[in-house]
């Protein structure tokens, strides 16, 4: 192995190159399929021509889909985009540090499945386990088995890689494809579950295992006429043993259906696709593993990138106001405007706010931030006269990374990190 494989960019780069040279197992994924999907993704079709199919039979099949999204989606809390739902940022006003379950964003590749927890089993198999159990004879854990294992809690944010995508068009005048998220495809929750390392060791992890690949139970994903199977994405054993959680509770409640019930993966600091929902199987391997979700998708395409795309690493830095988009305030009165900033690099160092198009003022932090969470902040503002105003927030994290005036363009609209122009009217 080369480099620090707990770093997502290093890991993905190595596995992709190993797969292309025949050194990694793609479970039937061919270079021809990669090139076909790469062309579709670069042209914007990769997420538009999907067909849903049911999964396998036996102990790990999900029931027919319960619906695109199960939980209520009141318009005062969400923007809805088919099987995806974005939190409205004004819904976070006065909500404390965590994002409540009822307003946490939903990102699906297919649909929310209905899973019977009594018959559900987590299956582990592969050459990386002692005895080399196969997919026909896996090591199994029931829901009760997992809950009897030592548990812990982690506070961490999850974010869609395309969060902020709409601003490539509305602010930068650039054409991108995909769900037109504003900034609400993110949330911070307190997750409770069992460490993946605990489950791997209980299943008989070999010392020479190199990769694990969690796989979801949502319907399989078909694009470009190719059934790519269930959503899955590999992790290096180093990361799996470091801080990955198999969560069965979210903010003190049983994990809701739309957020992965009965069990989901939480991979702190990595992009959201790594945190597989509706977990059903985990392959453990002595040889490198890849999937479509780290060779075809979640790559940067465009004029500044190679034909087969650039790998995406960790999430970028962002800020959002807890205010309605295009909302109103009273002129001549002082308002305490609040917001939140977060970064895939870790904690936020400081946040600056601009209300007049000229001066940046330092916002006051509200409480502390978790290393994998966000920083709340506030700033008093008195709009002097009625009229249209543009609010801007700019965060800097502890690595020195700060939000730029313009995000680097890519055709799928990933990783928008520029300062966002938030319109507001004083009356």
C-alpha positions as CSV (number, residue, x, y, z in Angstrom):
1,X,0.0,0.0,0.0
2,X,1.0,3.5,-0.7
3,X,0.4,6.6,1.5
4,X,-2.2,7.2,4.2
5,X,-5.2,5.2,3.0
6,X,-7.5,6.8,5.7
7,X,-7.3,9.8,3.4
8,X,-10.2,9.5,0.9
9,X,-8.4,11.0,-2.1
10,X,-5.3,8.9,-1.6
11,X,-7.3,5.7,-1.2
12,X,-9.6,6.3,-4.2
13,X,-6.8,7.2,-6.5
14,X,-4.9,4.1,-5.6
15,X,-7.9,1.8,-6.0
16,X,-9.0,3.3,-9.3
17,X,-5.5,2.8,-10.8
18,X,-5.3,-0.7,-9.5
19,X,-8.6,-1.6,-11.0
20,X,-7.6,-0.2,-14.4
21,X,-4.5,-2.4,-14.4
22,X,-6.3,-5.5,-13.3
23,X,-5.1,-5.5,-9.6
24,X,-8.5,-4.8,-8.0
25,X,-11.8,-6.7,-8.0
26,X,-14.7,-4.8,-9.5
27,X,-17.2,-7.7,-9.2
28,X,-17.9,-7.8,-13.0
29,X,-17.4,-4.0,-13.5
30,X,-15.6,-3.6,-16.8
31,X,-13.6,-0.8,-18.2
32,X,-16.0,-0.7,-21.2
33,X,-18.9,0.0,-18.7
34,X,-16.7,2.6,-17.0
35,X,-16.1,4.5,-20.3
36,X,-19.8,4.3,-21.3
37,X,-20.9,5.7,-17.9
38,X,-18.0,8.3,-17.9
39,X,-19.3,9.7,-21.2
40,X,-22.8,9.7,-19.9
41,X,-21.8,11.4,-16.6
42,X,-19.7,14.0,-18.4
43,X,-22.7,14.8,-20.6
44,X,-25.1,14.8,-17.7
45,X,-27.1,11.6,-18.4
46,X,-25.6,9.3,-15.7
47,X,-28.3,10.1,-13.1
48,X,-31.2,10.5,-15.4
49,X,-31.9,7.2,-17.1
50,X,-32.1,4.9,-14.1
51,X,-34.3,1.8,-13.8
52,X,-35.2,0.3,-10.5
53,X,-35.1,-3.4,-10.0
54,X,-35.5,-5.6,-6.9
55,X,-32.6,-7.1,-5.1
56,X,-31.7,-10.7,-4.3
57,X,-33.9,-13.2,-2.6
58,X,-33.3,-15.0,0.7
59,X,-32.4,-13.4,4.0
60,X,-31.2,-10.1,2.8
61,X,-33.8,-9.0,0.3
62,X,-35.8,-5.8,1.0
63,X,-39.5,-5.6,0.5
64,X,-41.0,-3.6,-2.3
65,X,-40.2,0.1,-1.9
66,X,-42.3,1.9,0.7
67,X,-42.3,5.0,-1.5
68,X,-39.8,7.6,-2.7
69,X,-39.6,9.1,0.8
70,X,-41.5,7.9,3.9
71,X,-41.4,10.8,6.3
72,X,-43.7,13.8,6.0
73,X,-42.2,16.6,3.9
74,X,-44.1,19.8,4.9
75,X,-43.2,22.7,2.6
76,X,-42.1,24.9,5.5
77,X,-39.3,22.4,6.2
78,X,-38.3,21.0,2.8
79,X,-37.8,21.6,-0.9
80,X,-38.7,18.3,-2.6
81,X,-36.9,16.9,-5.7
82,X,-38.5,13.5,-6.4
83,X,-36.8,11.0,-4.2
84,X,-34.6,13.7,-2.6
85,X,-35.6,16.4,-0.1
86,X,-33.6,19.4,0.9
87,X,-33.9,21.1,4.3
88,X,-34.9,24.8,4.3
89,X,-32.3,26.6,6.3
90,X,-34.9,28.8,8.2
91,X,-36.1,25.5,9.7
92,X,-32.9,25.3,11.7
93,X,-33.5,28.6,13.5
94,X,-33.6,28.0,17.3
95,X,-33.1,24.3,16.9
96,X,-29.8,23.9,18.8
97,X,-26.7,22.2,17.6
98,X,-28.2,19.0,16.0
99,X,-30.4,18.8,13.0
100,X,-33.8,17.2,14.1
101,X,-34.7,14.0,12.4
102,X,-37.9,15.5,11.0
103,X,-36.0,18.1,8.9
104,X,-32.8,16.1,8.1
105,X,-32.2,16.1,4.3
106,X,-32.9,12.9,2.3
107,X,-30.6,11.7,-0.6
108,X,-31.5,8.5,-2.4
109,X,-30.1,6.8,-5.4
110,X,-33.4,4.8,-5.8
111,X,-36.1,4.7,-3.1
112,X,-36.6,4.1,0.6
113,X,-37.1,0.3,1.0
114,X,-39.3,-1.3,3.6
115,X,-37.2,-3.7,5.7
116,X,-38.4,-6.3,8.2
117,X,-36.0,-5.9,11.1
118,X,-36.9,-9.4,12.5
119,X,-35.7,-11.2,9.4
120,X,-32.9,-8.7,8.6
121,X,-29.4,-9.9,8.9
122,X,-26.1,-8.2,8.4
123,X,-23.9,-10.5,6.3
124,X,-20.1,-10.4,6.2
125,X,-18.2,-12.5,3.7
126,X,-15.0,-12.6,1.7
127,X,-11.4,-13.6,1.7
128,X,-10.5,-11.1,4.4
129,X,-12.3,-13.2,7.1
130,X,-10.8,-16.3,8.7
131,X,-12.0,-19.3,6.8
132,X,-12.9,-17.1,3.8
133,X,-16.7,-17.3,4.1
134,X,-18.4,-16.6,0.8
135,X,-21.6,-14.8,-0.1
136,X,-23.3,-18.2,0.0
137,X,-22.2,-18.9,3.6
138,X,-21.6,-15.5,5.3
139,X,-21.1,-14.6,8.9
140,X,-24.4,-13.1,10.1
141,X,-25.5,-10.7,12.8
142,X,-29.1,-10.0,13.7
143,X,-30.3,-6.6,14.8
144,X,-30.4,-7.8,18.4
145,X,-26.9,-9.2,18.0
146,X,-25.6,-5.7,17.0
147,X,-27.4,-4.0,19.9
148,X,-25.8,-6.4,22.4
149,X,-22.3,-5.4,21.3
150,X,-20.5,-2.5,22.9
151,X,-21.9,0.8,21.6
152,X,-20.8,4.4,21.3
153,X,-22.0,7.7,19.9
154,X,-20.5,10.1,17.4
155,X,-21.6,13.5,16.4
156,X,-20.9,14.0,12.7
157,X,-22.3,15.9,9.6
158,X,-23.5,14.2,6.5
159,X,-23.6,16.1,3.2
160,X,-24.5,15.4,-0.4
161,X,-21.5,16.0,-2.6
162,X,-23.7,18.2,-4.8
163,X,-24.9,20.4,-2.0
164,X,-24.9,24.0,-3.3
165,X,-25.0,22.8,-7.0
166,X,-27.6,25.4,-8.0
167,X,-25.2,28.2,-7.4
168,X,-23.0,27.2,-10.2
169,X,-25.8,28.4,-12.5
170,X,-27.5,31.2,-10.5
171,X,-24.2,32.8,-9.3
172,X,-21.6,31.8,-11.8
173,X,-23.8,31.4,-15.0
174,X,-22.5,27.8,-15.6
175,X,-24.4,24.8,-16.8
176,X,-24.4,21.8,-14.5
177,X,-26.6,18.7,-14.2
178,X,-28.1,16.9,-11.2
179,X,-30.4,17.9,-8.3
180,X,-30.5,21.7,-7.9
181,X,-29.6,21.8,-4.2
182,X,-29.2,25.1,-2.5
183,X,-27.3,24.6,0.8
184,X,-29.7,22.3,2.7
185,X,-28.4,18.9,1.7
186,X,-26.4,18.7,4.9
187,X,-27.2,17.9,8.5
188,X,-25.5,17.1,11.8
189,X,-26.7,14.3,14.0
190,X,-25.7,12.3,17.0
191,X,-25.3,8.7,15.8
192,X,-25.3,5.7,18.1
193,X,-24.2,2.2,17.2
194,X,-21.4,-0.2,17.2
195,X,-18.0,0.3,15.7
196,X,-17.4,-1.4,12.4
197,X,-14.1,-2.6,13.9
198,X,-15.9,-4.5,16.6
199,X,-18.1,-6.3,14.1
200,X,-15.2,-7.1,11.8
201,X,-13.2,-8.6,14.6
202,X,-16.2,-10.6,15.9
203,X,-16.6,-11.9,12.3
204,X,-12.9,-13.1,12.2
205,X,-11.0,-10.3,10.4
206,X,-7.7,-11.5,9.0
207,X,-4.6,-9.6,9.6
208,X,-3.9,-9.3,5.9
209,X,-7.4,-7.9,4.9
210,X,-7.1,-4.7,2.9
211,X,-10.6,-3.5,2.0
212,X,-14.2,-3.7,3.2
213,X,-17.2,-2.9,1.0
214,X,-20.6,-2.0,2.7
215,X,-23.6,-2.6,0.5
216,X,-27.2,-1.2,0.8
217,X,-30.5,-3.0,0.5
218,X,-32.2,-0.3,-1.6
219,X,-33.2,-1.4,-5.2
220,X,-30.4,-1.9,-7.7
221,X,-29.3,1.0,-9.8
222,X,-29.4,0.8,-13.6
223,X,-27.9,3.4,-15.9
224,X,-26.8,3.4,-19.6
225,X,-28.5,0.0,-19.9
226,X,-26.2,-1.5,-17.3
227,X,-27.4,-2.9,-13.9
228,X,-24.6,-1.7,-11.5
229,X,-26.2,-3.6,-8.5
230,X,-26.8,-2.2,-5.1
231,X,-25.2,1.0,-3.9
232,X,-21.8,0.1,-2.4
233,X,-18.5,1.8,-1.9
234,X,-15.2,0.3,-0.5
235,X,-13.2,1.5,2.4
236,X,-9.7,0.6,3.4
237,X,-9.4,-1.6,6.5
238,X,-7.4,1.2,8.2
239,X,-10.4,3.6,8.0
240,X,-12.8,0.9,8.9
241,X,-10.8,0.2,12.1
242,X,-10.3,3.9,12.9
243,X,-13.7,5.6,13.3
244,X,-16.4,4.1,11.2
245,X,-19.8,3.4,12.9
246,X,-22.6,1.1,12.2
247,X,-25.5,3.3,13.4
248,X,-28.9,2.1,14.5
249,X,-30.0,5.3,16.3
250,X,-30.1,9.0,15.2
251,X,-30.4,11.8,17.7
252,X,-31.6,9.4,20.4
253,X,-34.3,7.7,18.3
254,X,-34.4,4.5,16.3
255,X,-32.9,5.2,12.9
256,X,-35.7,6.4,10.6
257,X,-36.5,4.6,7.4
258,X,-35.3,7.4,5.1
259,X,-32.0,7.6,6.9
260,X,-31.1,3.9,6.7
261,X,-33.2,1.8,9.1
262,X,-32.3,-0.6,10.5
263,X,-28.6,0.1,10.2
264,X,-26.4,2.5,8.2
265,X,-22.7,3.2,7.9
266,X,-21.3,6.5,9.2
267,X,-17.9,7.4,7.8
268,X,-16.7,10.7,9.4
269,X,-15.0,13.2,7.1
270,X,-15.6,11.3,3.9
271,X,-18.2,12.3,1.2
272,X,-21.8,11.2,1.9
273,X,-21.9,8.3,-0.5
274,X,-19.5,6.4,1.7
275,X,-22.1,6.3,4.5
276,X,-24.2,3.5,3.0
277,X,-27.8,3.4,4.1
278,X,-30.0,0.2,4.7
279,X,-26.9,-1.8,5.2
280,X,-27.2,-5.5,4.2
281,X,-23.8,-6.9,3.4
282,X,-20.1,-6.2,3.9
283,X,-17.5,-7.8,1.7
284,X,-14.1,-8.1,3.5
285,X,-11.2,-8.8,1.1
286,X,-7.5,-9.5,1.0
287,X,-7.4,-7.9,-2.4
288,X,-8.3,-4.3,-3.4
289,X,-12.0,-3.7,-4.2
290,X,-13.8,-1.1,-6.3
291,X,-17.3,-0.3,-7.3
292,X,-19.1,2.0,-9.8
293,X,-19.4,4.5,-6.9
294,X,-15.7,5.2,-6.8
295,X,-14.7,4.6,-10.4
296,X,-17.6,6.0,-12.4
297,X,-19.5,8.3,-10.2
298,X,-18.4,11.0,-7.7
299,X,-15.8,12.3,-10.0
300,X,-15.2,15.8,-11.4
301,X,-15.7,16.3,-15.2
302,X,-15.2,19.4,-17.3
303,X,-12.7,21.4,-19.3
304,X,-10.2,21.5,-16.4
305,X,-10.3,17.8,-15.8
306,X,-9.1,14.7,-17.7
307,X,-11.6,12.7,-19.8
308,X,-12.1,10.0,-17.1
309,X,-12.6,12.7,-14.5
310,X,-10.8,13.8,-11.3
311,X,-11.4,11.9,-8.0
312,X,-13.3,13.7,-5.3
313,X,-11.8,13.9,-1.9
314,X,-13.4,15.2,1.3
315,X,-16.1,17.7,1.6
316,X,-15.3,21.4,1.2
317,X,-16.0,24.4,3.4
318,X,-19.5,26.1,3.4
319,X,-21.6,28.6,5.3
320,X,-25.4,29.1,5.5
321,X,-27.7,31.6,7.1
322,X,-30.7,30.5,9.2
323,X,-32.9,32.8,7.2
324,X,-35.6,32.2,4.5
325,X,-34.2,32.5,0.9
326,X,-35.5,35.9,-0.2
327,X,-37.0,36.6,3.2
328,X,-37.9,40.0,4.7
329,X,-36.7,41.9,7.8
330,X,-37.7,45.3,9.2
331,X,-35.5,48.3,8.2
332,X,-34.2,50.5,11.1
333,X,-34.3,47.6,13.6
334,X,-31.4,45.5,14.9
335,X,-31.6,41.8,14.0
336,X,-29.4,39.0,15.3
337,X,-28.7,37.0,12.2
338,X,-27.4,33.5,12.7
339,X,-25.9,30.8,10.6
340,X,-23.6,27.7,10.6
341,X,-20.4,26.9,8.9
342,X,-18.7,23.5,8.4
343,X,-15.7,21.9,6.6
344,X,-14.5,18.5,5.6
345,X,-11.1,19.5,7.0
346,X,-12.3,19.8,10.6
347,X,-13.2,22.6,12.9
348,X,-14.0,26.2,11.8
349,X,-11.6,28.9,13.0
350,X,-13.7,32.0,12.3
351,X,-16.6,33.3,10.2
352,X,-17.0,36.8,8.6
353,X,-20.2,38.3,7.4
354,X,-20.8,41.0,4.8
355,X,-24.1,42.9,4.8
356,X,-23.4,46.0,2.7
357,X,-21.2,44.7,-0.1
358,X,-18.1,46.4,1.3
359,X,-17.2,45.5,4.9
360,X,-16.6,42.0,6.4
361,X,-17.3,41.8,10.1
362,X,-16.2,38.9,12.4
363,X,-19.2,36.9,13.6
364,X,-19.4,35.7,17.2
365,X,-19.3,31.9,17.7
366,X,-22.2,30.2,19.5
367,X,-20.7,27.4,21.6
368,X,-18.0,25.0,20.4
369,X,-17.9,22.9,17.3
370,X,-17.2,19.2,16.9
371,X,-14.4,18.1,14.7
372,X,-16.9,16.4,12.4
373,X,-19.7,18.8,13.0
374,X,-20.3,22.5,12.4
375,X,-19.9,25.9,14.0
376,X,-22.9,28.1,14.9
377,X,-22.4,31.9,14.8
378,X,-24.3,35.1,15.1
379,X,-24.0,38.8,14.1
380,X,-26.2,41.9,14.9
381,X,-27.4,43.7,11.7
382,X,-29.4,46.9,11.4
383,X,-30.5,47.5,7.8
384,X,-30.5,51.3,7.6
385,X,-33.2,51.8,4.9
386,X,-35.8,49.7,3.1
387,X,-34.6,47.9,0.0
388,X,-32.9,44.8,-1.3
389,X,-29.8,43.5,0.5
390,X,-27.4,40.6,-0.1
391,X,-25.9,38.8,2.9
392,X,-22.7,36.9,2.5
393,X,-20.9,34.6,5.0
394,X,-17.3,33.4,4.6
395,X,-15.7,30.8,6.8
396,X,-12.1,29.8,7.4
397,X,-11.2,26.4,9.0
398,X,-8.3,25.4,11.1
399,X,-6.2,24.3,8.1
400,X,-6.4,27.8,6.7
401,X,-8.9,26.9,3.9
402,X,-11.4,29.7,3.3
403,X,-14.4,30.1,1.0
404,X,-13.5,31.6,-2.4
405,X,-15.5,34.1,-4.4
406,X,-16.0,31.5,-7.1
407,X,-16.1,27.7,-7.0
408,X,-14.0,25.6,-9.4
409,X,-16.3,24.5,-12.2
410,X,-17.2,20.9,-13.0
411,X,-20.2,19.7,-15.1
412,X,-21.9,17.6,-12.4
413,X,-21.8,20.6,-10.0
414,X,-19.9,18.9,-7.1
415,X,-18.2,20.6,-4.2
416,X,-19.5,24.2,-4.5
417,X,-17.5,26.1,-1.8
418,X,-17.8,29.8,-2.9
419,X,-19.4,32.5,-0.8
420,X,-23.2,32.4,-1.4
421,X,-25.2,35.5,-2.1
422,X,-28.2,35.3,0.2
423,X,-31.0,37.8,-0.9
424,X,-33.0,39.5,1.8
425,X,-35.4,42.5,1.7
426,X,-35.8,45.2,4.4
427,X,-39.2,46.8,4.6
